[in-house]
Structure formats: structure tokens, C-alpha cells
Amino acid sequence: MIPVTPTINLDEDELEQRAVKASGPGGQAVNKTSSAIELRFNARASPSLPDDVKARLERLAGSRATLDGVIVIFAQSYRSQEMNRQDAVDRLLELIRKAAERPKPRKKTRPTYASKLRRLEGKAIRSSVKAGRGKPRGDD
């Protein structure tokens, strides 16, 4: 089990890891070693996560989430496969931690009387400026 938050633990069997070839520069070794890691986590089918966390996680993942609710994280920053694996897991855990935080509910507020007056004064000034831009009237 991987501890994520005090209330959420992930089973290691839920993570699907695959070694793939990294892109970019790296000399001859980049063509023959699979040092990058593709980590897949099916958030929608995970029994470890509460439903509200699953929904927030998919929203936070954005383009990293597939239509089936699978989050795909690609790690290739390091030259060693093990460091890339740890980086991918850390990034997934950080994403889940962010999703586990409940958003603070918004309190409805009303504009103050003074702010309403300031807004109306600004509109009146703007109106007079625009009225002065019209064609001159010939009152001869």
C-alpha cells in the first residue's frame, strides 16, 4: 500500500507501469535502453478513492486523463529507469493529494452601497465623455 493522505492509501496493483524509450537527445544509448516510464492509473475504477476525489482528480488531470478515466503520466526526466519510475509515482501522488483537498465553499457577498455609487458615478462620467464625441449640432 502507498500512503497518499492520512485517509487514502493506494494499492500498488492499481498502478500499471511500462518502460518505454525516451525521446530527445542522449546519444547511442537512447536508442537501445527503455529508461522512460509510462504510468497508468485507472482513477474511475479505483476502489481506494472516494467518488468526490475521483471527479476532482479527473478534472485536475486534464489532458493526462483518457476518456475512460485512466490517468497517464509519462516520466523521462532522468537517465535511470528507477528514478523515472519514482518521479512518475510522485507526480501521481501529488495530483491525488491536490484532488483530495475539498474546495472552500464560496460565500455570497453583496456590493456595498458606496461601491454601487462609485460604479454609477464612473458610468455617468464615461457617458458624458462619449456624448461629447458626437457630431456638433448646428443650433444657428
C-alpha atoms as a printed R data frame, in Angstrom:
    type eleno elety resid chain resno       x      y       z
1   ATOM     1    CA   MET     A     1   0.000  0.000   0.000
2   ATOM     2    CA   ILE     A     2   1.179  3.503  -0.881
3   ATOM     3    CA   PRO     A     3   0.093  6.190   1.622
4   ATOM     4    CA   VAL     A     4  -1.289  9.273  -0.144
5   ATOM     5    CA   THR     A     5  -3.113 11.143   2.624
6   ATOM     6    CA   PRO     A     6  -3.985 10.072   6.185
7   ATOM     7    CA   THR     A     7  -7.286  8.643   4.876
8   ATOM     8    CA   ILE     A     8  -6.286  7.444   1.372
9   ATOM     9    CA   ASN     A     9  -3.956  4.548   0.568
10  ATOM    10    CA   LEU     A    10  -3.319  3.239  -2.944
11  ATOM    11    CA   ASP     A    11  -2.759 -0.415  -3.682
12  ATOM    12    CA   GLU     A    12   0.365 -0.916  -5.809
13  ATOM    13    CA   ASP     A    13  -1.598 -3.278  -8.073
14  ATOM    14    CA   GLU     A    14  -3.680 -0.311  -9.253
15  ATOM    15    CA   LEU     A    15  -0.621  1.247 -10.909
16  ATOM    16    CA   GLU     A    16   0.361 -0.097 -14.309
17  ATOM    17    CA   GLN     A    17   3.959  0.770 -15.212
18  ATOM    18    CA   ARG     A    18   5.630  0.259 -18.548
19  ATOM    19    CA   ALA     A    19   9.178  1.073 -19.638
20  ATOM    20    CA   VAL     A    20   9.377  2.861 -22.993
21  ATOM    21    CA   LYS     A    21  12.111  4.541 -24.991
22  ATOM    22    CA   ALA     A    22  12.699  8.181 -24.070
23  ATOM    23    CA   SER     A    23  12.633 10.846 -26.752
24  ATOM    24    CA   GLY     A    24  15.165 13.607 -27.271
25  ATOM    25    CA   PRO     A    25  18.960 13.704 -27.211
26  ATOM    26    CA   GLY     A    26  21.030 11.088 -25.432
27  ATOM    27    CA   GLY     A    27  23.486  9.576 -27.877
28  ATOM    28    CA   GLN     A    28  23.530  5.903 -28.853
29  ATOM    29    CA   ALA     A    29  22.170  4.692 -25.522
30  ATOM    30    CA   VAL     A    30  18.794  6.382 -26.058
31  ATOM    31    CA   ASN     A    31  18.072  4.048 -28.973
32  ATOM    32    CA   LYS     A    32  18.595  0.807 -27.084
33  ATOM    33    CA   THR     A    33  17.527  1.444 -23.480
34  ATOM    34    CA   SER     A    34  13.971  1.930 -22.271
35  ATOM    35    CA   SER     A    35  14.540  4.425 -19.487
36  ATOM    36    CA   ALA     A    36  11.281  6.394 -19.682
37  ATOM    37    CA   ILE     A    37   8.257  5.234 -17.692
38  ATOM    38    CA   GLU     A    38   4.610  5.370 -18.683
39  ATOM    39    CA   LEU     A    39   2.451  5.115 -15.561
40  ATOM    40    CA   ARG     A    40  -1.267  4.355 -15.940
41  ATOM    41    CA   PHE     A    41  -3.807  4.673 -13.124
42  ATOM    42    CA   ASN     A    42  -7.499  3.941 -13.651
43  ATOM    43    CA   ALA     A    43  -8.984  6.632 -11.420
44  ATOM    44    CA   ARG     A    44 -12.599  5.858 -12.281
45  ATOM    45    CA   ALA     A    45 -12.320  2.175 -11.301
46  ATOM    46    CA   SER     A    46 -10.108  2.688  -8.250
47  ATOM    47    CA   PRO     A    47 -11.632  1.300  -5.026
48  ATOM    48    CA   SER     A    48  -9.147  3.354  -2.957
49  ATOM    49    CA   LEU     A    49 -10.550  6.773  -3.868
50  ATOM    50    CA   PRO     A    50 -13.858  8.320  -2.749
51  ATOM    51    CA   ASP     A    51 -16.180  9.461  -5.556
52  ATOM    52    CA   ASP     A    52 -15.667 13.188  -4.970
53  ATOM    53    CA   VAL     A    53 -11.872 12.770  -5.135
54  ATOM    54    CA   LYS     A    54 -12.206 10.759  -8.371
55  ATOM    55    CA   ALA     A    55 -14.196 13.563 -10.002
56  ATOM    56    CA   ARG     A    56 -11.744 16.279  -8.911
57  ATOM    57    CA   LEU     A    57  -8.781 14.107  -9.952
58  ATOM    58    CA   GLU     A    58 -10.078 13.667 -13.496
59  ATOM    59    CA   ARG     A    59 -10.698 17.419 -13.758
60  ATOM    60    CA   LEU     A    60  -7.204 18.221 -12.444
61  ATOM    61    CA   ALA     A    61  -5.511 15.670 -14.705
62  ATOM    62    CA   GLY     A    62  -6.854 17.439 -17.797
63  ATOM    63    CA   SER     A    63  -5.205 16.126 -20.956
64  ATOM    64    CA   ARG     A    64  -3.372 13.423 -18.963
65  ATOM    65    CA   ALA     A    65  -6.727 11.645 -18.436
66  ATOM    66    CA   THR     A    66  -8.238  9.471 -21.160
67  ATOM    67    CA   LEU     A    67 -11.959  9.302 -21.907
68  ATOM    68    CA   ASP     A    68 -12.129  6.088 -19.836
69  ATOM    69    CA   GLY     A    69 -10.813  7.855 -16.727
70  ATOM    70    CA   VAL     A    70  -7.284  6.428 -16.964
71  ATOM    71    CA   ILE     A    71  -4.571  8.894 -15.952
72  ATOM    72    CA   VAL     A    72  -1.377  8.519 -17.972
73  ATOM    73    CA   ILE     A    73   1.852 10.046 -16.645
74  ATOM    74    CA   PHE     A    74   4.987  9.947 -18.780
75  ATOM    75    CA   ALA     A    75   8.310 10.416 -16.955
76  ATOM    76    CA   GLN     A    76  11.598 10.766 -18.847
77  ATOM    77    CA   SER     A    77  13.496 13.466 -16.938
78  ATOM    78    CA   TYR     A    78  16.163 11.150 -15.563
79  ATOM    79    CA   ARG     A    79  18.587  8.770 -17.250
80  ATOM    80    CA   SER     A    80  17.782  5.912 -14.892
81  ATOM    81    CA   GLN     A    81  14.582  3.941 -15.210
82  ATOM    82    CA   GLU     A    82  14.165  3.655 -11.436
83  ATOM    83    CA   MET     A    83  14.388  7.435 -10.917
84  ATOM    84    CA   ASN     A    84  11.835  7.982 -13.696
85  ATOM    85    CA   ARG     A    85   9.550  5.395 -12.060
86  ATOM    86    CA   GLN     A    86   9.791  7.215  -8.717
87  ATOM    87    CA   ASP     A    87   9.193 10.571 -10.440
88  ATOM    88    CA   ALA     A    88   6.042  9.273 -12.144
89  ATOM    89    CA   VAL     A    89   4.650  7.829  -8.892
90  ATOM    90    CA   ASP     A    90   5.464 11.058  -7.011
91  ATOM    91    CA   ARG     A    91   3.686 13.153  -9.653
92  ATOM    92    CA   LEU     A    92   0.604 10.909  -9.476
93  ATOM    93    CA   LEU     A    93   0.530 11.067  -5.668
94  ATOM    94    CA   GLU     A    94   0.841 14.865  -5.741
95  ATOM    95    CA   LEU     A    95  -2.069 15.043  -8.189
96  ATOM    96    CA   ILE     A    96  -4.205 12.831  -5.922
97  ATOM    97    CA   ARG     A    97  -3.277 14.940  -2.873
98  ATOM    98    CA   LYS     A    98  -4.434 18.087  -4.681
99  ATOM    99    CA   ALA     A    99  -7.694 16.346  -5.645
100 ATOM   100    CA   ALA     A   100  -8.243 15.200  -2.044
101 ATOM   101    CA   GLU     A   101  -8.397 18.813  -0.815
102 ATOM   102    CA   ARG     A   102 -12.012 19.916  -0.655
103 ATOM   103    CA   PRO     A   103 -12.536 23.321  -2.265
104 ATOM   104    CA   LYS     A   104 -13.652 26.023   0.141
105 ATOM   105    CA   PRO     A   105 -17.334 26.847  -0.486
106 ATOM   106    CA   ARG     A   106 -17.904 30.326  -1.884
107 ATOM   107    CA   LYS     A   107 -19.782 32.733   0.355
108 ATOM   108    CA   LYS     A   108 -22.224 35.003  -1.433
109 ATOM   109    CA   THR     A   109 -21.406 38.664  -0.927
110 ATOM   110    CA   ARG     A   110 -23.250 41.819  -1.905
111 ATOM   111    CA   PRO     A   111 -21.674 45.030  -3.172
112 ATOM   112    CA   THR     A   112 -21.605 47.835  -0.634
113 ATOM   113    CA   TYR     A   113 -23.693 50.965  -1.110
114 ATOM   114    CA   ALA     A   114 -20.535 53.060  -1.595
115 ATOM   115    CA   SER     A   115 -19.219 50.731  -4.318
116 ATOM   116    CA   LYS     A   116 -22.570 50.959  -6.148
117 ATOM   117    CA   LEU     A   117 -22.370 54.773  -6.035
118 ATOM   118    CA   ARG     A   118 -18.768 54.744  -7.322
119 ATOM   119    CA   ARG     A   119 -19.789 52.490 -10.198
120 ATOM   120    CA   LEU     A   120 -22.710 54.745 -11.156
121 ATOM   121    CA   GLU     A   121 -20.517 57.881 -10.969
122 ATOM   122    CA   GLY     A   122 -17.979 56.221 -13.264
123 ATOM   123    CA   LYS     A   123 -20.734 55.335 -15.722
124 ATOM   124    CA   ALA     A   124 -22.037 58.915 -15.708
125 ATOM   125    CA   ILE     A   125 -18.562 60.318 -16.427
126 ATOM   126    CA   ARG     A   126 -17.996 57.808 -19.210
127 ATOM   127    CA   SER     A   127 -21.408 58.620 -20.673
128 ATOM   128    CA   SER     A   128 -20.659 62.350 -20.813
129 ATOM   129    CA   VAL     A   129 -17.271 61.661 -22.461
130 ATOM   130    CA   LYS     A   130 -18.930 59.557 -25.141
131 ATOM   131    CA   ALA     A   131 -21.776 62.057 -25.621
132 ATOM   132    CA   GLY     A   132 -19.182 64.729 -26.383
133 ATOM   133    CA   ARG     A   133 -17.838 62.677 -29.293
134 ATOM   134    CA   GLY     A   134 -20.963 63.091 -31.396
135 ATOM   135    CA   LYS     A   135 -21.368 65.410 -34.411
136 ATOM   136    CA   PRO     A   136 -21.608 69.070 -33.485
137 ATOM   137    CA   ARG     A   137 -25.194 70.255 -33.608
138 ATOM   138    CA   GLY     A   138 -25.863 73.316 -35.710
139 ATOM   139    CA   ASP     A   139 -28.129 75.462 -33.485
140 ATOM   140    CA   ASP     A   140 -27.763 78.644 -35.604
